[in-house]
Amino acid sequence: MARKPSKKELVNSRLLKDYASWIYCEGCGKTVAYLCYVTYDCFDFSYACNCGGEGHVCIEFENPSEPSDSAEPLKIVKNRLCCARDEAPLLTIVEKQLRGYEFEIVCNACNTRYCAGR
């Protein structure tokens, strides 16, 4: 049975699928990130696109316990940002399309929270 998000907010952004896949800027229609389907419990992403648009995506699933903050950064495997503990692929940021971004993501396998930005 597919999980359903308990919270889903999209501001000036569009998802290719219901709660994952390609994320597009509504201002220019270009891809700004790729979010993996089943590897996260919480994703909070704010960005400034090169077109001048600013967007926000927040998707959360029920999680009964508080996540622990990672002392390590996400691992890069190919072009994917992956959990440092189990290397589960979490997301890809299309940095060439963005002036800046920040995100928080929680791996659902180990309940670890990662935060990053530029």
Secondary structure as UniProt FT lines:
FT   STRAND          7..11
FT   STRAND          13..15
FT   STRAND          21..25
FT   TURN            26..28
FT   STRAND          31..35
FT   STRAND          40..49
FT   TURN            50..51
FT   STRAND          54..60
FT   STRAND          68..69
FT   STRAND          75..77
FT   TURN            78..79
FT   STRAND          80..82
FT   TURN            84..86
FT   STRAND          89..93
FT   HELIX           95..97
FT   STRAND          98..107
FT   TURN            108..110
FT   STRAND          112..117
//
